């Protein structure tokens, strides 16, 4: 994983007060001797809060060892850093014991210029602190030399005082011009970090102890130091002994004679298991590892390596018999109770840490191995180049070996975690090699059949540079081994390697004491709106970008951003020569631009559904609050909707036109005989459409002639010019039974409108031939029209009363063929 350190203030150079800064004041420095320490250290004795200009310390002169020409004074340069103070998980008896629950102020740091030293325990800074520091968290103030140039010759070693629980552990230098580390020269703070667990020769204790924490030394080896403390300070969480790893400190080996776990520093925080990385460089070793559980041989973990198995006293085969089996010893069983590897720490918030100490092995023969110390901290600030072919080292110390020869053995010590190296240079960084490797796990040297496993290797450290391509390593330390004859096939005997650290990080800025600025919370506004930016803590202010500000030099300018999105506004605040920078953001949420969709022309009394989009909430003019509404207006009208999203509102309007529908009348029910036709009588304004159209003379006429073959209901749809429709229907009943054809035997054409005409009577006559003759055989009437009868005249003259003869031939609609002959009497 590749991180970039980010801090409260990000500047191309170290932008603290320059009024009293005296960069280069300590002149050119050439280091030729080994073990050259150039820093002085003092402990913070009272808490220092963010915004404070004053530090209370043990010794404000910061020249106890006369490493500077004069005591601390105006223009000098210091680093404030809190080494410890993290809170870890206690109250459990499993591998989660010791996980970091709160970093608190541990790992926070910054640089500051000194304004004055008013007394023996007070340092006054030119600019305010940007962090808070806790005196009970081992916060220290480090005096930083301000060299004009720095050269380290071959054989010369710039180093640091070792961390002693209160101060030390860090080599910090500022160089105005160039830094050159020649071949054979080095900056080396290896073994200067957090302390390893020390040995406590036991006088008893459990033969097999599975616990993760204890306050009793007889229960197991001492845990390594880390950001949560050391020794008795662990008692708050359950104790400083046994295999649980406390933050980045390695766990101690449990009773009986288990090895310690490796310390740690940087790495993938979520990839930690505490079990380290099994060595399978010899393929057959995988068989032994997998006797713990299937697949363990190929498992990995960040952080420190795990301590190996406890004492075993028989000649069993480790490729056949795994840990915790009675074959190794009915008493000790070669238990899997080595110290857990230290946890990797989180560098993502700009903190920095020392390497964690390794856990000590469990000891009962005054022959155990102590835990290795962690690597220290190197921080080099350069305004020129950093070059050469020398090295910078911040490696963890190897864990303590056990050299028992032919005597009884004890547990070995875990390796220390790699330290941290930060190189910030405005010029090029080239040539040098930087190492922050974990220490090796301790090895047991023994010739008798009594094995105690190898200790865990230390986890790799942290390296960050501002530019360049140099060789960087933060490798996890190898596990220790045992020379016990029965472990020839598996010399690790349960001890695992540490995980690699983070060697390839980038630093873009340096935290410095500064003006304490409060810019208030980030704000969000709607498009076109104006808001007020606010900054406090300075005498002068400079905001950017200035284009949308009412003024770039006011503490509280008005701002009207253009366009949607997030705009960052930076304010540079100056107060008494101190300059600080802060950033606030204004988010412009776009005003919704809703659109209403749906049918906006309807026919009375229809309804329509209108749907708005573009919002999180809706309010219509009719009071409804859903995105879609169904309306049934009786006349044309408009509907508006206000749409709100992210606190911003937009509205729109849509009109619904209500059109009048036609009134359709299809006529009254009709009765006809099969084969007859009837005229339909539709009425209404618009375009006509009759259905079904079969049997109609016209499907689009108001009054078509219908000749249905059976009873049919005809639907009439009228569509007006607005597209509105109305429908009515009429039934035409068709009677298919014609019955008998009737011819009367008398008629009286006397003008009384009763029986005045002689007809052949049947409504179903389709075709006919109807003839009437007088008694002498003269044809006096003939007709082929069923509706035309004889009125008793011949050639326009009334015939006298008498008897006449008729002949009738007819075809009916139901298919009947009828022939009739008879007499009819004409009566006057």
C-alpha positions in Angstrom: 0.0 0.0 0.0 1.3 3.4 -0.9 0.5 6.4 1.3 1.2 10.1 1.2 1.7 11.8 4.5 -0.6 14.8 4.7 -0.5 17.4 7.4 -2.5 20.4 8.6 -0.3 22.7 6.6 1.0 21.9 3.2 3.7 24.3 1.9 6.6 24.0 -0.5 9.0 25.3 2.2 8.7 25.3 5.9 6.5 28.3 6.2 6.7 29.2 9.9 7.7 32.6 11.2 10.9 33.8 9.5 11.3 37.0 11.6 13.4 35.1 14.2 14.4 32.0 12.2 18.1 31.6 11.8 18.5 28.8 9.3 22.1 27.7 8.9 23.1 29.4 12.2 25.1 26.3 13.4 27.4 26.5 10.4 28.8 23.7 8.2 29.0 20.3 9.9 31.4 17.6 8.9 31.0 14.3 10.8 34.0 12.0 10.9 33.5 10.0 14.1 31.2 7.2 14.9 28.4 7.7 17.4 28.0 11.4 16.8 24.8 12.8 18.4 23.8 16.3 17.3 20.4 16.6 19.1 19.5 17.4 22.7 16.3 16.1 24.3 14.0 17.1 27.1 10.7 15.8 28.3 7.4 17.7 28.3 6.2 18.0 31.9 2.8 19.6 31.4 0.2 19.1 28.7 0.5 21.5 25.7 -2.7 22.3 23.9 -3.2 23.3 20.3 -2.9 27.1 20.0 -0.4 27.3 22.8 2.8 29.3 22.4 4.5 27.9 25.5 6.1 24.5 26.4 6.8 23.4 30.0 9.8 20.9 30.0 12.3 19.3 32.3 15.2 21.4 31.1 14.7 24.3 28.7 18.4 24.9 28.0 18.4 21.8 25.7 22.2 21.6 26.0 22.8 19.2 28.8 25.5 17.4 26.7 27.0 20.6 25.3 26.2 19.5 21.8 25.5 23.1 20.8 27.6 26.2 21.3 25.0 27.9 23.5 21.8 27.0 25.4 18.5 27.2 23.6 17.6 30.7 22.6 15.7 32.9 20.2 16.0 31.7 16.6 16.7 28.1 17.5 14.6 25.2 16.1 12.8 22.4 17.9 10.7 19.3 17.1 7.8 18.5 19.4 6.8 14.8 19.2 4.6 12.5 21.3 6.1 9.0 21.4 3.4 7.1 23.3 0.0 7.5 24.9 -2.2 5.2 22.7 -5.0 3.2 24.3 -5.2 -0.6 23.6 -7.8 -3.2 24.1 -7.7 -5.1 27.4 -10.1 -7.3 29.3 -10.0 -10.1 26.8 -8.0 -13.3 26.6 -7.5 -13.8 22.9 -5.4 -12.4 20.0 -7.4 -9.2 20.0 -5.7 -8.2 23.2 -3.5 -5.2 22.6 -5.1 -3.8 19.4 -5.1 -0.1 19.3 -8.5 1.4 20.2 -7.3 5.0 20.2 -4.1 6.6 19.1 -4.8 9.7 21.1 -1.9 12.1 20.6 0.7 9.4 20.0 2.8 9.9 16.8 1.8 13.6 16.4 4.6 16.0 15.8 5.6 19.4 14.5 8.5 21.8 14.1 8.7 25.2 15.7 11.0 28.2 16.0 12.0 29.4 19.5 11.1 32.9 20.5 12.6 32.9 23.9 13.5 30.8 26.9 12.2 32.7 29.9 13.3 30.3 32.6 14.8 26.8 33.2 11.6 24.9 32.4 9.8 27.1 29.8 10.2 27.4 26.1 8.2 30.1 24.2 7.5 29.6 20.5 7.1 32.2 17.8 4.0 30.4 16.5 1.2 28.5 18.1 1.1 24.7 18.3 -1.0 23.0 15.7 -1.4 19.8 17.8 -2.0 19.0 21.4 0.6 16.9 23.4 0.2 14.9 26.6 2.9 14.9 29.2 1.9 11.4 30.4 2.3 10.2 26.8 6.1 10.6 26.8 6.1 13.7 24.7 9.5 15.2 24.1 11.1 18.4 22.7 14.1 17.8 20.5 16.6 20.6 19.7 17.3 20.4 16.0 20.7 21.7 14.7 20.4 24.3 11.9 23.4 23.4 9.8 24.5 25.4 6.8 25.7 22.2 5.2 26.2 18.6 6.3 28.9 16.2 5.2 29.3 12.7 6.7 32.7 11.2 5.8 33.6 7.5 5.6 33.6 6.2 9.1 31.4 9.0 10.4 28.1 8.0 11.9 25.4 10.5 12.9 23.2 8.9 15.4 20.8 9.6 18.3 20.5 9.0 22.0 18.6 5.7 22.5 15.0 6.0 23.6 14.9 5.6 27.4 11.1 5.8 28.0 11.1 9.6 28.3 13.3 11.0 25.5 15.7 10.1 22.7 15.4 7.7 19.9 15.4 10.3 17.1 18.0 12.0 15.0 16.6 15.2 13.5 18.6 17.7 11.4 17.9 20.8 9.4 20.3 21.7 6.6 20.1 25.0 4.7 22.2 23.9 1.8 23.4 20.5 0.7 23.8 17.2 2.5 26.4 14.7 1.4 26.7 11.2 3.0 29.8 9.7 1.6 30.5 6.0 1.0 31.2 4.4 4.4 29.4 7.3 6.2 25.9 6.9 7.6 23.1 8.2 9.6 22.2 5.3 11.9 19.5 5.1 14.5 19.3 1.3 14.5 18.3 -0.1 17.9 17.4 3.4 19.2 13.7 2.9 19.2 11.2 1.3 21.6 12.8 -1.1 24.1 12.5 -4.9 23.9 11.1 -7.0 26.7 13.7 -7.7 29.4 14.4 -11.1 30.9 12.8 -12.2 34.2 14.1 -15.5 35.4 11.1 -17.4 36.7 10.9 -19.4 39.9 7.7 -21.3 39.0 4.6 -20.8 37.0 2.3 -22.9 34.8 3.9 -25.5 32.6 1.6 -24.6 29.8 0.1 -21.2 29.8 -2.4 -20.1 27.0 -3.0 -16.6 28.3 -2.4 -13.4 26.4 -1.7 -11.0 29.3 -0.5 -11.3 32.9 0.9 -9.1 35.6 3.0 -12.1 36.9 6.5 -12.7 35.4 6.3 -16.4 36.1 3.5 -16.7 33.5 5.7 -15.7 30.6 8.2 -13.3 29.0 7.9 -9.5 29.0 6.2 -7.8 26.2 8.1 -5.3 24.0 7.6 -1.6 24.3 5.3 0.3 21.9 3.1 3.3 21.6 0.9 2.0 24.4 3.7 1.9 26.9 6.0 -0.6 28.5 6.4 -2.8 31.5 4.1 -1.8 34.4 2.2 0.7 32.2 0.6 -2.3 30.6 -1.0 -3.3 33.9 -3.9 -1.1 33.1 -4.8 -3.4 30.2 -4.0 -6.7 31.9 -0.3 -6.9 32.4 3.1 -6.7 30.6 3.8 -10.4 30.4 2.7 -13.2 28.1 2.1 -13.6 24.4 -0.4 -10.9 23.5 1.2 -8.1 21.5 0.6 -4.5 22.8 0.1 -2.2 19.8 3.5 -2.4 17.9 5.3 -4.1 20.7 5.9 -7.9 20.3 4.4 -10.4 22.8 6.5 -12.2 25.3 6.9 -16.0 25.1 4.5 -17.9 27.4 5.5 -20.3 30.1 7.2 -22.7 29.5 10.2 -21.3 27.6 8.3 -20.0 24.6 10.1 -17.5 22.4 9.1 -13.9 22.0 7.3 -12.2 19.1 8.8 -9.6 16.9 8.1 -5.8 17.2 6.6 -3.8 14.4 6.1 -0.4 12.9 4.5 0.2 9.5 2.4 -2.0 7.2 -1.1 -3.0 6.2 -3.1 -2.5 9.3 -5.9 -4.9 8.3 -3.6 -7.7 7.2 -2.2 -8.4 10.6 -2.9 -11.8 12.2 -0.1 -11.9 14.8 1.2 -15.2 13.3 3.8 -13.8 11.0 5.0 -15.4 7.8 6.0 -19.1 7.8 9.3 -19.8 6.1 8.8 -22.4 3.3 12.1 -21.8 1.5 12.7 -25.5 2.1 9.5 -27.2 0.6 9.3 -29.9 3.2 8.9 -27.3 6.0 5.4 -26.6 4.6 4.4 -30.1 5.9 5.4 -29.1 9.5 3.6 -25.7 9.3 0.4 -27.3 8.1 0.3 -29.5 11.2 -0.9 -26.3 13.0 -3.9 -26.1 10.5 -4.3 -26.8 6.8 -2.9 -23.9 4.7 -1.0 -22.2 7.5 2.3 -22.7 5.5 1.0 -20.2 2.9 -0.5 -17.7 5.2 0.8 -14.2 5.6 0.6 -11.3 8.1 1.8 -7.8 8.4 3.7 -6.7 11.5 6.1 -8.7 13.6 6.7 -12.5 13.3 5.4 -14.9 15.9 7.6 -16.6 18.5 8.0 -20.4 18.0 6.8 -23.4 20.1 7.6 -24.0 23.7 9.9 -26.6 25.1 9.9 -30.1 23.7 11.9 -32.9 25.2 11.6 -36.0 23.0 12.8 -37.2 19.7 9.6 -37.1 17.7 9.5 -36.0 14.1 8.3 -32.4 13.5 7.2 -33.3 10.0 4.8 -35.8 11.5 3.9 -34.5 14.9 2.6 -31.0 15.3 2.6 -28.7 18.3 0.4 -29.4 21.4 1.0 -33.2 21.2 1.9 -35.2 24.3 4.5 -37.1 22.3 6.8 -34.2 22.7 6.5 -34.1 26.4 3.6 -35.1 28.7 4.3 -32.0 30.6 5.1 -29.2 28.1 3.8 -30.7 24.8 5.7 -28.2 22.6 2.8 -25.7 23.0 2.0 -23.1 20.4 2.4 -20.2 22.9 5.1 -18.1 21.4 4.7 -14.3 21.5 2.4 -12.7 18.9 4.0 -10.4 16.4 3.6 -6.6 17.0 0.9 -4.8 15.1 1.6 -2.4 12.2 0.6 1.2 12.9 -1.5 3.6 10.9 0.5 6.3 9.1 -2.4 7.6 7.0 -3.0 10.6 9.3 0.5 12.1 9.2 1.8 10.5 12.4 5.2 8.9 12.8 6.5 6.3 15.2 9.5 4.4 16.5 9.9 0.7 15.8 8.3 -1.5 18.4 10.4 -3.6 20.8 10.5 -7.4 20.5 9.0 -9.6 23.2 11.3 -11.5 25.5 11.6 -15.2 25.7 10.3 -17.1 28.8 13.3 -17.9 31.0 13.9 -20.3 33.9 17.7 -21.1 33.5 19.1 -17.6 33.3 19.8 -18.3 29.7 16.9 -16.7 27.8 16.9 -14.1 25.0 15.7 -10.5 25.5 13.6 -8.8 23.0 15.4 -6.6 20.4 15.0 -2.8 20.4 13.1 -1.1 17.7 14.6 1.1 15.1 14.7 4.9 15.8 13.6 7.9 13.8 15.6 9.9 11.3 14.1 13.2 10.0 16.2 15.3 7.7 14.9 18.7 6.5 17.0 20.0 3.6 16.8 23.2 1.5 19.4 21.9 -0.8 20.2 18.4 -2.2 20.7 15.1 -0.4 23.3 13.0 -2.1 26.2 10.6 -1.8 26.6 6.8 -1.7 26.4 6.3 2.1 23.4 4.9 4.0 20.7 5.9 6.4 19.7 3.1 8.7 16.8 2.7 11.2 16.8 -1.1 11.6 15.4 -3.0 14.5 17.8 -4.9 16.8 18.1 -8.7 16.5 16.3 -10.6 19.2 18.4 -12.2 21.9 19.9 -15.7 21.2 20.0 -18.6 23.7 23.5 -20.2 23.9 22.9 -23.1 26.2 25.2 -25.7 24.5 24.7 -28.9 26.3 22.6 -27.3 29.1 18.9 -26.6 29.4 17.5 -24.0 27.1 15.2 -21.0 27.5 13.0 -18.9 25.2 14.7 -16.7 22.6 13.8 -13.0 22.1 11.8 -11.4 19.3 13.4 -9.0 16.8 12.8 -5.3 17.0 10.6 -3.5 14.5 12.2 -1.3 11.9 12.2 2.4 12.6 11.2 5.4 10.4 13.1 7.6 8.0 11.7 10.9 6.5 13.7 12.9 4.0 12.2 16.2 3.0 14.3 18.1 0.5 13.6 21.0 -1.9 16.6 19.8 -3.9 17.2 16.4 -5.5 17.6 13.3 -3.4 20.0 10.8 -5.0 22.6 8.1 -4.5 22.0 7.1 -0.9 20.6 3.9 0.4 17.9 3.9 3.2 17.1 0.9 5.4 14.4 0.4 8.0 14.4 -3.4 8.3 13.1 -5.5 11.1 15.5 -7.3 13.4 16.1 -11.1 13.3 14.4 -13.4 15.7 16.6 -14.9 18.3 18.1 -18.4 17.7 18.6 -21.2 20.1 22.1 -22.8 20.1 21.7 -26.2 21.9 23.1 -29.7 21.5 20.8 -31.7 23.7 17.3 -33.0 22.9 15.5 -30.0 24.3 14.1 -27.6 21.7 12.6 -24.2 22.1 11.5 -22.6 18.8 13.0 -19.7 17.0 11.7 -16.2 17.9 9.7 -14.0 15.6 11.4 -11.5 13.3 10.7 -7.8 13.6 8.3 -6.1 11.1 9.6 -3.6 8.6 9.6 0.1 9.2 8.6 3.3 7.3 10.5 5.3 4.7 9.1 8.5 3.0 11.0 10.9 0.8 9.9 14.0 -1.1 11.6 13.2 -4.4 14.1 11.0 -6.1 14.7 7.3 -6.9 17.0 5.8 -4.3 17.3 2.3 -2.8 14.9 1.8 0.0 14.2 -1.3 2.1 11.8 -2.0 5.0 12.1 -5.8 5.1 10.6 -7.9 7.8 13.3 -9.7 9.9 13.8 -13.5 9.5 12.7 -15.8 12.3 15.2 -17.4 14.6 15.9 -21.1 14.5 17.0 -23.9 16.9 20.0 -26.2 16.5 18.3 -28.9 18.6 19.1 -32.3 16.9 15.4 -33.3 16.8 14.6 -30.2 14.8 17.0 -30.8 11.9 14.0 -31.2 9.6 12.3 -28.0 10.8 14.7 -25.6 12.5 12.2 -22.7 12.7 10.2 -24.8 15.2 7.2 -22.5 15.0 9.0 -19.1 14.7 7.9 -16.9 11.8 9.3 -14.0 9.8 8.2 -10.4 10.2 6.1 -8.7 7.5 7.6 -6.0 5.2 7.0 -2.4 6.1 6.3 0.6 3.9 9.5 1.7 2.2 8.1 3.6 -0.8 6.1 6.4 0.7 6.1 10.1 -0.3 6.1 13.2 1.9 4.8 16.4 0.4 4.8 18.7 3.4 6.1 19.2 6.9 4.0 20.0 10.0 5.1 23.3 11.6 3.8 25.4 14.5 1.7 28.1 13.0 -1.2 30.5 13.5 -4.2 28.7 14.9 -6.9 29.3 12.4 -10.6 28.6 12.7 -12.4 28.7 9.4 -15.6 27.1 10.6 -17.4 24.2 9.0 -17.6 23.6 5.3 -20.9 24.9 3.9 -23.3 23.9 1.1 -25.4 26.4 -0.7 -27.8 26.4 -3.7 -26.9 27.7 -7.1 -26.9 31.5 -7.3 -26.8 31.9 -3.5 -24.2 33.8 -1.5 -22.5 32.7 1.8 -20.0 34.2 4.1 -16.5 32.7 4.7 -15.1 33.1 8.1 -11.5 32.9 9.5 -10.1 33.9 12.9 -6.7 33.9 14.5 -4.7 36.4 12.6 -4.0 40.0 11.9 -4.1 39.8 8.1 -5.9 37.5 5.8 -5.5 36.5 2.2 -8.2 34.4 0.5 -7.9 32.6 -2.8 -9.3 32.1 -5.4 -10.4 35.7 -5.2 -12.6 35.9 -8.3 -15.9 35.0 -6.6 -15.1 36.9 -3.3 -16.4 40.3 -2.2 -12.9 40.9 -0.9 -9.8 38.6 -0.6 -8.4 40.4 2.4 -11.3 40.4 4.8 -11.6 37.9 7.6 -15.3 37.3 6.6 -15.7 37.9 2.8 -18.9 37.1 0.9 -18.6 34.5 -1.7 -20.8 33.7 -4.7 -19.4 30.6 -6.4 -20.3 30.1 -10.1 -21.5 26.7 -11.2 -22.3 23.6 -9.3 -19.6 21.5 -7.5 -17.1 22.0 -4.7 -14.8 25.0 -4.5 -12.0 25.0 -2.0 -11.0 28.4 -0.6 -7.6 28.8 1.0 -6.9 31.5 3.5 -3.3 32.5 4.5 -3.4 34.1 8.0 -0.6 36.1 9.4 -0.2 37.1 13.0 3.0 38.6 14.6 5.1 37.2 11.8 3.6 33.7 12.0 1.8 32.4 8.9 -0.7 29.6 8.7 -2.9 28.2 6.0 -6.4 26.7 6.2 -8.9 25.5 3.7 -12.6 25.5 3.7 -15.0 24.3 1.0 -18.2 25.7 -0.4 -20.4 23.1 -2.1 -22.8 24.5 -4.7 -25.7 22.2 -5.1 -27.5 22.7 -8.4 -31.1 23.9 -8.3 -33.3 21.2 -9.7 -34.8 21.8 -13.1 -37.9 19.7 -12.9 -39.8 18.5 -16.0 -43.5 17.5 -16.0 -44.4 14.7 -18.3 -47.8 13.2 -19.0 -50.9 13.8 -21.2 -51.8 17.5 -21.1 -54.8 17.4 -23.4 -57.8 15.4 -22.2 -61.5 14.9 -23.0 -64.0 15.6 -20.3 -64.5 13.7 -18.0 -61.2 11.9 -18.4 -58.3 12.1 -15.9 -54.5 12.3 -16.5 -51.3 11.5 -14.6 -48.7 14.2 -14.4 -45.2 13.1 -13.3 -42.4 15.4 -12.2 -38.7 14.4 -12.0 -35.4 15.8 -10.7 -36.0 16.0 -7.0 -36.0 14.3 -3.7 -39.3 15.8 -2.5 -42.2 17.4 -4.4 -45.0 19.8 -3.6 -47.8 20.4 -6.2 -50.1 23.3 -6.4 -53.0 21.1 -5.4 -51.2 20.1 -2.2 -50.0 16.6 -3.2 -46.4 15.6 -2.3 -45.7 12.6 -4.6 -43.7 12.7 -7.8 -46.8 11.6 -9.8 -50.3 12.9 -9.4 -53.6 12.0 -11.1 -56.0 14.9 -11.8 -59.5 15.1 -13.2 -60.1 18.8 -14.0 -63.5 19.9 -15.3 -62.0 22.7 -17.3 -58.6 23.7 -18.6 -56.2 24.6 -15.9 -52.5 24.7 -14.9 -50.6 22.7 -12.3 -47.2 23.8 -10.8 -44.7 21.7 -8.8 -41.8 22.7 -6.6 -39.0 20.1 -6.5 -36.4 20.1 -3.7 -33.1 18.2 -3.7 -30.2 18.7 -1.3 -32.0 21.7 0.2 -32.3 23.4 -3.2 -35.6 24.0 -5.0 -36.8 24.5 -8.5 -40.3 24.7 -10.0 -42.1 24.4 -13.2 -45.7 24.7 -14.6 -47.8 22.6 -17.0 -51.2 23.2 -18.4 -54.0 20.6 -18.9 -56.5 21.4 -21.6 -60.0 19.9 -21.1 -61.9 19.4 -24.4 -65.6 18.9 -24.7 -66.6 15.4 -25.8 -69.3 14.9 -28.6 -72.8 13.5 -27.8 -73.4 10.4 -29.9 -76.9 9.0 -30.6 -77.1 5.8 -32.6 -81.0 5.7 -32.8 -83.7 3.4 -31.6 -83.9 -0.3 -31.8 -85.1 -1.7 -35.2 -86.9 -4.9 -36.1 -86.7 -6.4 -39.6 -87.1 -9.7 -41.3 -84.2 -11.6 -42.7 -83.1 -10.0 -45.9 -84.7 -6.7 -45.3 -82.8 -3.5 -44.9 -83.2 -0.6 -42.5 -81.7 2.9 -42.3 -79.8 3.7 -39.1 -80.3 7.1 -37.7 -77.1 8.4 -36.1 -76.7 11.9 -34.8 -73.9 14.0 -33.3 -71.1 16.4 -34.4 -67.9 15.0 -35.7 -66.6 12.1 -37.7 -68.7 8.9 -37.8 -67.5 5.4 -37.5 -70.0 2.5 -37.4 -68.9 -0.9 -36.3 -69.2 -3.6 -37.4 -69.0 -2.3 -40.9 -70.2 -5.6 -42.6 -73.8 -5.2 -43.9 -73.7 -1.4 -43.9 -73.9 0.7 -47.0 -71.5 3.2 -45.4 -69.4 2.9 -42.2 -68.7 6.7 -42.0 -72.1 8.1 -42.8 -74.7 9.4 -40.2 -77.5 7.2 -41.8 -76.2 4.1 -43.4 -78.5 1.4 -44.7 -78.1 -1.8 -42.7 -78.9 -5.3 -44.1 -77.7 -7.6 -41.3 -77.8 -11.4 -41.8 -78.7 -11.8 -38.1 -79.5 -9.6 -35.1 -76.6 -7.1 -34.8 -75.7 -4.3 -32.4 -74.1 -1.5 -34.3 -71.8 0.8 -32.4 -71.4 4.4 -33.5 -68.2 6.3 -32.4 -68.1 10.0 -33.1 -64.7 11.8 -32.9 -64.8 15.6 -32.8 -62.1 18.1 -33.9 -60.4 17.9 -30.4 -59.9 14.2 -30.7 -62.6 13.5 -28.1 -64.9 10.6 -28.7 -68.3 9.4 -27.6 -70.0 6.1 -28.4 -73.6 4.8 -28.6 -75.1 1.7 -30.0 -78.3 0.4 -31.6 -79.6 -3.1 -32.0 -81.2 -4.3 -35.3 -83.3 -7.4 -34.6 -83.6 -9.7 -37.5 -86.6 -12.1 -37.6 -85.8 -15.1 -39.8 -89.4 -16.8 -39.8 -91.7 -15.2 -42.5 -94.8 -17.3 -41.8 -97.6 -17.9 -44.3 -98.4 -15.6 -47.3 -102.0 -14.3 -47.0 -104.3 -13.2 -49.8 -107.7 -11.7 -48.8 -110.9 -12.9 -50.6 -112.6 -9.5 -50.8 -112.0 -5.8 -50.7 -114.0 -2.6 -50.9 -112.3 0.3 -52.6 -114.8 2.9 -51.4 -112.3 5.5 -50.2 -112.9 4.8 -46.4 -109.2 3.9 -46.1 -110.1 0.5 -44.9 -109.5 -2.5 -47.1 -109.4 -0.2 -50.1 -106.5 -2.1 -51.9 -106.1 -5.8 -52.7 -102.6 -6.9 -51.5 -100.7 -10.2 -51.2 -99.7 -9.9 -47.6 -96.4 -11.0 -46.0 -93.4 -8.8 -44.9 -90.9 -11.3 -46.3 -91.8 -11.1 -50.0 -88.6 -10.9 -51.9 -89.9 -11.4 -55.4 -93.4 -11.8 -56.8 -95.7 -11.8 -59.8 -99.3 -10.9 -58.9 -102.1 -10.9 -61.7 -105.8 -10.3 -61.5 -108.4 -11.3 -64.2 -112.1 -10.6 -64.8 -114.6 -13.4 -65.4 -114.0 -13.2 -69.2 -110.2 -13.7 -68.7 -109.1 -10.1 -69.2 -106.1 -9.1 -67.1 -107.1 -6.1 -65.1 -104.0 -5.8 -62.9 -100.5 -7.1 -62.5 -97.6 -6.1 -60.1 -94.1 -7.3 -59.1 -93.9 -4.9 -56.1 -95.1 -6.3 -52.8 -96.0 -2.8 -51.7 -98.3 -2.2 -54.8 -101.8 -3.6 -54.7 -105.0 -3.4 -56.9 -107.3 -0.5 -56.2 -110.2 -2.0 -58.2 -109.7 0.1 -61.4 -108.8 -0.8 -64.8 -107.4 1.7 -67.2 -108.4 4.4 -64.8 -112.1 3.3 -64.6 -113.7 1.8 -61.5 -114.7 -1.8 -62.0 -118.1 -2.9 -61.0 -118.7 -5.2 -58.1 -118.1 -8.7 -59.0 -115.9 -11.8 -58.6 -112.3 -11.7 -60.0 -109.6 -14.3 -60.3 -106.0 -13.8 -59.1 -102.8 -15.7 -59.7 -99.7 -15.2 -57.4 -96.2 -16.5 -57.6 -93.8 -15.3 -54.9 -90.4 -16.0 -53.3 -90.0 -15.2 -49.6 -86.8 -14.1 -47.8 -86.7 -17.4 -45.9 -86.5 -19.2 -49.2 -90.2 -20.3 -49.5 -91.6 -20.5 -53.1 -95.4 -19.7 -52.9 -98.0 -20.1 -55.7 -101.6 -19.1 -55.0 -104.7 -18.9 -57.2 -108.2 -17.8 -56.1 -111.2 -15.6 -56.3 -111.5 -12.1 -54.8 -114.8 -10.2 -54.5 -114.8 -6.5 -55.3 -117.6 -4.8 -53.4 -118.8 -1.3 -54.0 
